[in-house]
């Protein structure tokens, strides 16, 4: 059974800096919901609020009908798995050990991972094409390899809601395709996926609904196709539009970043 994420009139500030202002959205089971927008638009902040990593906030965030602020850490971890944008490891654990951390919400506090947990972790790493990293120290991986291990950790958690902050960052074309294909399959199997992306074309190819954020607010909601006008306004630059194999693509015009300036952060 899927779990719905409901955000209503969410506002959050870092001191005097307003990061989110009155944001509302719905992420449904069986769908991939995307947060799209320029740097500083509030995507990471929104995901961290949903995960319960940032508080207090104004407004309401409900996951599976429960207010996130009322959940303890273990309950939240059984409902939601989170792939952060940046992760800095200190200890040289093996990559397999890092992936196995995703089983923590389901393991007794007085026992370690069992054979079934290890088998599941190995299956997920195989699915993502990173089995060869299993016994390599996590601290010696490239940025892209670390990202793949973190995604495996989230998948092995087997939570009904998957939150992902820039899951394709640092990845080459092949791994971008592998990750987004897996994300799409997970949603099709009934999971609720809420993620942030920078590439509008990847978002349009894989996501059911796109919330375009601009300076902490929702500037538009896209379903089924991209809107060049909204994206030009949000990114503050001139864009071009083309079509390949029946799909519409948006891309910057050459020199557009010099001819247009977007204020703010």
Buried (B, 14 or more C-beta within 10 A) or exposed (E): EBBBBBBEEBBBBEEEEBBBBBBEBBBBBBBBBBBBBBEBBBBBBBBBBBBBBBEEBEBBBBBBEBEBEEBEEEBBBBBBBBBBBEBEBEEEBBBBBBBBBBBBBBBEEEEEBEEEBBEBBBBBBEBBEBBEBBEBBBBEBEEBBBBBBBBBBBBBBBBBBBBBBBBBBBBEEEBBBBBBEBBBEBBEEEBBBBBBBBBBBBBBEBBBBBBBBBBBBBBBBBEEEBBBEBBBBBBBBBBEEEEEEEEBBBEEEEEBBEEEEBEEE
